[in-house]
Every structure is written in structure tokens, then in C-alpha cells.
Amino acid sequence: MKVYLEFRSPKHHTLYDELINYPPEGIEYQVSSGEIYFTRAYKLFSFFYNRFFKKIRPDIGNIYHKLKKEDKNVDLVHVCNTFTPKDTPWVMDIEHVGSFTAYDLRSLKLLKRKIEKELSSKNCKKIMSWSISGKKTIERFLNVKGFKHKIEVVRPAIHPFPRFKKLRNDKDKIKLLFMGSANTLEPSMFYFKGGLHALECFKVLSKKYDVELTIQSVVPEDIKKKYNDLKSLHFSSKIVRQGKNPQDVTLNLYNFYNSFDIIMFPGYILMPIATLEAMASGLPIVATKSWSAAEIIEHERTGFLVEPSKYVPTIDDVPPDWTPNFKNNIMKIDTGLVDRLAEHISILIENDTMRRNMGEHAREKVEKGVLSIEHRNRILKRIYEEAIK
């Protein structure tokens, strides 16, 4: 079966590398170039609508796509985390309801009826949400009467990393990692993923333990200066997820993650790829019990989940960045969250056996469980086959 993967950009999210490089058995992917959205004509369309009719800009791609099709000689179209309805059978995967309109709530309100009509059409065969929380956002913000039966949770997956046994002695420092991103230099990821709380937590831990923290993110200069006096604190903005081929990428990630002992995700939304990479490396995770986190991390089995910041409300069926004053609130430090993070990381610092066991359980979930390539591909193949019947 030939399936066309539709992207809105020449550079797709690295999450999809795990789909392209490890497809379901019997499935041949044709990957879109994404270049139709970077032609001169499309840029003129975008400029005009962005300048005068900003609220309807997300609809431009759907109009322009009909003028220049790339999805030829395929059995099915798989639209990747965006909204481009088709005149032929198509399925889509989606992070949450914001993906329909470039994460813009105002545009969603304007295009709500059009989206509902297209999703209810006979050509739309399946809406695959990355998480239960993502599914709930669709059901909250849209009238799903005509397509509720099409919505299904299909979790992202990752291939297992090589196994190796860490050799360490009692004098080795416990190395902590805060992951802004492994594949982008987007500055907002520092605040979005809880970088301030990671630093404050390390300030507490470094007074009690001989530990080391690496902040893998672009960090504002004023933040660097503020925490510059902390020993064993390292800032890194290199892109980790890179290589000439999939094997090189895996090796780079393998070498990177396996130099750490514990990873922190004290943020407000759990982006799947970095979490999956950490689990594939056998690292225990300490994260906030924020949007969709509990679906990936099992508390006291693959890591610890702590209550999130009191300044950022966690609503299961609302994307975190759509909550009031989100951008200002993620820059506020909640001392209660800092204490909760420090308390649970301390448990892992002091208990080598627990740390190893949690890491092993995390790896098993990626190798054989619901986050494995095998599990994802089994569901995808069934969805593809049903879509073209």
C-alpha cells in the first residue's frame, strides 16, 4: 500500500522520522517535499491574507493545495499534524485541536464549521490524536457529532536505543539533564518546558549533594548571569538530534543521553520526542503532572510525577498555552514546585537501585509496550487498511 505523508514544511518534525524510517509492514511512504508552501505564489497569498485578513490565514494552505497537488499515485493520504482536507481518502494525526489552525484559538473559532464539515465528510477516514488529552481538546472545542467515531488515540513511538551497562563508582557525580529540545534552537522552549524551575531545583540540590546539571536549551542571557555562580552547571545549545543517516542520529542520541542519570521535565506540556528518547535510553524521569504527562510516565514505575506550578492551571481538555496569561505565568517561580522536584530527585540520587529499575521499566515501555514501534505500526496498518476498503 502506498501512503502519502503530507507536511506543511520542507523540514518536518523529527517525530516523523520514527514513522518514515520504521513504517508498518507492507506500507510504502511517499513523503511530501512541503515546497508548495514556500513558492513565490504561496508567499504572496500568505503576505496578503496575513496583512489584511489574519484570522483566515490558516485556510490559505487548503486553497492553494488544490492548485498544486503532490499526492499522486497513492492509495491514501496521511496528513501530518495540520489540516489539509482531501478529495480522496485521507487520515490525519494531530497533537491537539490547535493543530487545525496553526495553534491559533481565534482562527479556530472562525473556521470551526468548515473544520467540522471536512472532518465529517466521507473522505476523512480517521483522526489520530497523539494523546487522550489531545482527543479531549477536539471534543471540547468542536462539535464532534459527525466524526466522533473517527477519533482514535495513536501514540507516537520510537525505536529502542542500544543497551549498555553504565560503569560508575561512588565518587561519580549524579548528572541531571533538563531538556529544552534536542532538535531546535527555539528560545521559548526554555520557559515552556520549565527551565526556571529546573535551575531553582538544582540550586536546592547542589547545597546537599555533589551533583551536576546540564541545561540543553537556548537560555536568555539574563538567566545565565543570574545562575552563573552555581558550580557544576552547564549550558548547552547544540542540536543533539543530527546525523547524515538514521544510524548516526541514533548513535549521537545514545551517546548524549547515556551520559546522564536523571532527566527533568518540569514544564507545561510533554513533547513526545525528548521524553521517548530519554525512556529509550533507560533514564528515570521526574516531571510535572501536567497535560498528558501521566499518559507517558508511570508514577513510581518509570519516574515521578509532581503537582505542577500553581500559576499555570492544568486543564485536561485545554492546551496549556491557551490558558489565561500563560506566557507571563511560565516565568513565575513556584517555590512549592521547586521543593517537590527536589524531594523526588533526592530520592533517586540516594537510591541507585530505584534509579536503575525505573530506567529499565521506561526502556521496556519503549521496546515492547504502548510506546513501541511494533505497537504503533500494528494500529496504523489496521487504520490504513480500513481507510481504503
DAVEN-V18175 format. One record per backbone hydrogen bond with DSSP energy under -1.0 kcal/mol. CO is the residue of the C=O (numbers start at 1). NH is the residue of the N-H. Records with the same first field share a line. If there is no record, write none. Layout:
CO: NH, NH
This chain:
1: 28
2: 75, 76
3: 30
4: 78
5: 32
6: 80
13: 16
14: 17
16: 20
17: 21
24: 27
28: 3
30: 5
34: 37
35: 38
39: 43
40: 44
41: 45
42: 46
43: 47
44: 48
45: 49
46: 50
47: 51
48: 52
49: 53
53: 56
54: 57
56: 59
57: 60
59: 63
60: 64
61: 65
64: 67, 68
70: 72
76: 4
77: 91
78: 6
79: 93
89: 77
90: 125
91: 79
92: 128
93: 81
94: 130
96: 99
97: 100
98: 101, 103
101: 104
104: 108
105: 109
106: 110
107: 111
111: 115
112: 116
113: 117
114: 118
115: 119
116: 120
123: 90
126: 92
127: 152
128: 94
129: 154
131: 135
132: 136
133: 137
134: 138
135: 139
136: 140
137: 141
138: 142
142: 144
144: 147, 148
147: 150
148: 151
150: 127
152: 129
169: 172
174: 212
175: 261, 262
176: 214
177: 264
178: 216
182: 241
186: 189
187: 190
188: 192
189: 193
190: 195
191: 194
192: 268
194: 198
195: 199
196: 200
197: 201
198: 202
199: 203
200: 204
201: 205
202: 206
205: 208, 209
209: 211
212: 176
213: 234
214: 178
215: 217, 236
216: 180, 181
220: 224
221: 225
222: 226
223: 227
227: 230
232: 213
234: 215
236: 217
240: 242
245: 249
246: 250
247: 251
248: 252
249: 253
250: 254
251: 255
252: 256
253: 257
254: 258
256: 259
257: 260
262: 177
263: 286
265: 288
269: 271
271: 275
272: 276
273: 277
274: 278
275: 279
276: 280
277: 281
278: 283
279: 282
284: 263
285: 304
286: 265
287: 306
288: 290
290: 293
291: 270
292: 295
293: 296, 297
298: 301, 302, 303
302: 285
303: 300
304: 287
306: 289
309: 312
315: 318
319: 322
320: 323
323: 326
325: 329
326: 330
328: 331
329: 332
334: 338
335: 339
336: 340
337: 341
338: 342
339: 343
340: 344
341: 345
342: 346
343: 347
344: 348
345: 349
346: 350
351: 355
352: 356
353: 357
354: 358
355: 359
356: 360
357: 361
358: 362
359: 363
360: 364
361: 365
362: 366
363: 367
364: 368, 369
365: 371
369: 372
371: 158
372: 376
373: 377
374: 378
375: 379
376: 380
377: 381
378: 382
379: 383
380: 384
381: 385
382: 386
383: 387
384: 388
